[in-house]
Amino acid sequence: MRFGKGHGFFDLEWAMLYQIGAVNQSTIVVAFVHECQVVDMDLEIDEFDTICDYIVTPMRVISVKSGDKPTCGVVWNKLADGILEDIPPLQELKSMNYSSIK
Protein backbone atom coordinates (compact mmCIF):
# COMPACT_ATOMS: atom_id res chain seq x y z
CA MET A 1 0.00 0.00 0.00
CA ARG A 2 1.17 3.51 -0.66
CA PHE A 3 0.65 6.35 1.74
CA GLY A 4 1.83 9.85 1.13
CA LYS A 5 1.46 13.39 2.33
CA GLY A 6 -2.14 12.99 3.32
CA HIS A 7 -5.37 14.43 1.96
CA GLY A 8 -5.90 11.30 -0.16
CA PHE A 9 -5.14 12.91 -3.53
CA PHE A 10 -3.71 9.69 -5.02
CA ASP A 11 -6.79 7.75 -3.94
CA LEU A 12 -9.07 10.53 -5.16
CA GLU A 13 -7.44 10.49 -8.60
CA TRP A 14 -7.96 6.72 -8.77
CA ALA A 15 -11.60 7.13 -7.70
CA MET A 16 -12.32 9.75 -10.36
CA LEU A 17 -10.64 7.71 -13.10
CA TYR A 18 -12.42 4.55 -11.95
CA GLN A 19 -15.75 6.29 -11.92
CA ILE A 20 -15.44 7.38 -15.56
CA GLY A 21 -14.15 3.95 -16.64
CA ALA A 22 -10.55 4.98 -17.39
CA VAL A 23 -9.03 2.45 -14.92
CA ASN A 24 -10.19 -0.88 -13.51
CA GLN A 25 -9.07 -3.75 -11.29
CA SER A 26 -6.49 -4.87 -13.86
CA THR A 27 -4.85 -1.43 -14.20
CA ILE A 28 -1.29 -1.66 -12.89
CA VAL A 29 -0.41 0.91 -10.22
CA VAL A 30 3.24 1.85 -9.70
CA ALA A 31 4.69 3.99 -6.90
CA PHE A 32 8.05 5.71 -7.40
CA VAL A 33 9.81 6.39 -4.10
CA HIS A 34 13.23 6.77 -2.51
CA GLU A 35 14.70 3.62 -1.01
CA CYS A 36 14.37 5.01 2.53
CA GLN A 37 10.60 5.36 2.05
CA VAL A 38 10.01 1.61 1.70
CA VAL A 39 8.79 -0.05 4.88
CA ASP A 40 7.42 -3.50 5.60
CA MET A 41 4.48 -3.14 7.95
CA ASP A 42 0.82 -4.00 8.20
CA LEU A 43 -1.56 -1.12 7.57
CA GLU A 44 -5.30 -0.90 7.93
CA ILE A 45 -6.83 -0.39 4.50
CA ASP A 46 -10.05 1.54 3.88
CA GLU A 47 -12.46 0.82 1.02
CA PHE A 48 -11.03 3.75 -0.97
CA ASP A 49 -7.28 3.06 -0.47
CA THR A 50 -5.53 2.33 -3.76
CA ILE A 51 -3.15 -0.61 -3.64
CA CYS A 52 0.12 -0.52 -5.60
CA ASP A 53 1.31 -3.43 -7.72
CA TYR A 54 4.94 -2.31 -7.90
CA ILE A 55 7.23 -0.02 -5.95
CA VAL A 56 10.16 1.42 -7.89
CA THR A 57 13.16 2.92 -6.10
CA PRO A 58 16.49 4.04 -7.58
CA MET A 59 17.90 0.66 -6.49
CA ARG A 60 15.17 -1.89 -7.21
CA VAL A 61 11.69 -2.81 -8.42
CA ILE A 62 9.51 -4.49 -5.80
CA SER A 63 6.52 -6.57 -6.80
CA VAL A 64 3.87 -6.10 -4.14
CA LYS A 65 1.46 -8.86 -3.18
CA SER A 66 -1.54 -6.63 -3.50
CA GLY A 67 -5.22 -6.90 -2.81
CA ASP A 68 -8.12 -5.57 -4.80
CA LYS A 69 -8.14 -1.99 -5.94
CA PRO A 70 -11.07 0.20 -4.87
CA THR A 71 -14.29 0.03 -6.85
CA CYS A 72 -16.30 2.52 -4.81
CA GLY A 73 -15.49 5.56 -6.95
CA VAL A 74 -15.55 8.91 -5.19
CA VAL A 75 -16.85 8.62 -1.63
CA TRP A 76 -18.42 12.06 -1.55
CA ASN A 77 -19.15 12.15 2.17
CA LYS A 78 -15.48 11.43 3.00
CA LEU A 79 -14.03 14.37 1.03
CA ALA A 80 -12.07 16.86 3.10
CA ASP A 81 -13.69 20.26 3.60
CA GLY A 82 -13.04 22.56 0.63
CA ILE A 83 -11.63 19.89 -1.67
CA LEU A 84 -14.64 19.89 -3.98
CA GLU A 85 -14.29 23.65 -4.45
CA ASP A 86 -10.55 23.31 -5.22
CA ILE A 87 -10.71 20.60 -7.92
CA PRO A 88 -12.67 21.52 -11.06
CA PRO A 89 -12.66 17.96 -12.53
CA LEU A 90 -14.20 16.73 -9.29
CA GLN A 91 -16.91 19.39 -9.56
CA GLU A 92 -17.61 18.31 -13.13
CA LEU A 93 -17.79 14.66 -12.13
CA LYS A 94 -20.28 15.43 -9.36
CA SER A 95 -22.42 17.59 -11.66
CA MET A 96 -22.55 14.86 -14.32
CA ASN A 97 -23.50 12.23 -11.72
CA TYR A 98 -21.05 9.54 -12.88
CA SER A 99 -21.80 7.45 -9.80
CA SER A 100 -23.38 4.69 -11.89
CA ILE A 101 -20.41 4.24 -14.27
CA LYS A 102 -17.95 1.48 -13.42
C-alpha positions as CSV (number, residue, x, y, z in Angstrom):
1,M,0.0,0.0,0.0
2,R,1.2,3.5,-0.7
3,F,0.6,6.3,1.7
4,G,1.8,9.8,1.1
5,K,1.5,13.4,2.3
6,G,-2.1,13.0,3.3
7,H,-5.4,14.4,2.0
8,G,-5.9,11.3,-0.2
9,F,-5.1,12.9,-3.5
10,F,-3.7,9.7,-5.0
11,D,-6.8,7.7,-3.9
12,L,-9.1,10.5,-5.2
13,E,-7.4,10.5,-8.6
14,W,-8.0,6.7,-8.8
15,A,-11.6,7.1,-7.7
16,M,-12.3,9.8,-10.4
17,L,-10.6,7.7,-13.1
18,Y,-12.4,4.5,-12.0
19,Q,-15.8,6.3,-11.9
20,I,-15.4,7.4,-15.6
21,G,-14.2,4.0,-16.6
22,A,-10.6,5.0,-17.4
23,V,-9.0,2.5,-14.9
24,N,-10.2,-0.9,-13.5
25,Q,-9.1,-3.8,-11.3
26,S,-6.5,-4.9,-13.9
27,T,-4.8,-1.4,-14.2
28,I,-1.3,-1.7,-12.9
29,V,-0.4,0.9,-10.2
30,V,3.2,1.9,-9.7
31,A,4.7,4.0,-6.9
32,F,8.0,5.7,-7.4
33,V,9.8,6.4,-4.1
34,H,13.2,6.8,-2.5
35,E,14.7,3.6,-1.0
36,C,14.4,5.0,2.5
37,Q,10.6,5.4,2.0
38,V,10.0,1.6,1.7
39,V,8.8,0.0,4.9
40,D,7.4,-3.5,5.6
41,M,4.5,-3.1,8.0
42,D,0.8,-4.0,8.2
43,L,-1.6,-1.1,7.6
44,E,-5.3,-0.9,7.9
45,I,-6.8,-0.4,4.5
46,D,-10.0,1.5,3.9
47,E,-12.5,0.8,1.0
48,F,-11.0,3.7,-1.0
49,D,-7.3,3.1,-0.5
50,T,-5.5,2.3,-3.8
51,I,-3.1,-0.6,-3.6
52,C,0.1,-0.5,-5.6
53,D,1.3,-3.4,-7.7
54,Y,4.9,-2.3,-7.9
55,I,7.2,0.0,-6.0
56,V,10.2,1.4,-7.9
57,T,13.2,2.9,-6.1
58,P,16.5,4.0,-7.6
59,M,17.9,0.7,-6.5
60,R,15.2,-1.9,-7.2
61,V,11.7,-2.8,-8.4
62,I,9.5,-4.5,-5.8
63,S,6.5,-6.6,-6.8
64,V,3.9,-6.1,-4.1
65,K,1.5,-8.9,-3.2
66,S,-1.5,-6.6,-3.5
67,G,-5.2,-6.9,-2.8
68,D,-8.1,-5.6,-4.8
69,K,-8.1,-2.0,-5.9
70,P,-11.1,0.2,-4.9
71,T,-14.3,0.0,-6.9
72,C,-16.3,2.5,-4.8
73,G,-15.5,5.6,-6.9
74,V,-15.5,8.9,-5.2
75,V,-16.8,8.6,-1.6
76,W,-18.4,12.1,-1.6
77,N,-19.2,12.2,2.2
78,K,-15.5,11.4,3.0
79,L,-14.0,14.4,1.0
80,A,-12.1,16.9,3.1
81,D,-13.7,20.3,3.6
82,G,-13.0,22.6,0.6
83,I,-11.6,19.9,-1.7
84,L,-14.6,19.9,-4.0
85,E,-14.3,23.6,-4.5
86,D,-10.6,23.3,-5.2
87,I,-10.7,20.6,-7.9
88,P,-12.7,21.5,-11.1
89,P,-12.7,18.0,-12.5
90,L,-14.2,16.7,-9.3
91,Q,-16.9,19.4,-9.6
92,E,-17.6,18.3,-13.1
93,L,-17.8,14.7,-12.1
94,K,-20.3,15.4,-9.4
95,S,-22.4,17.6,-11.7
96,M,-22.5,14.9,-14.3
97,N,-23.5,12.2,-11.7
98,Y,-21.1,9.5,-12.9
99,S,-21.8,7.5,-9.8
100,S,-23.4,4.7,-11.9
101,I,-20.4,4.2,-14.3
102,K,-17.9,1.5,-13.4
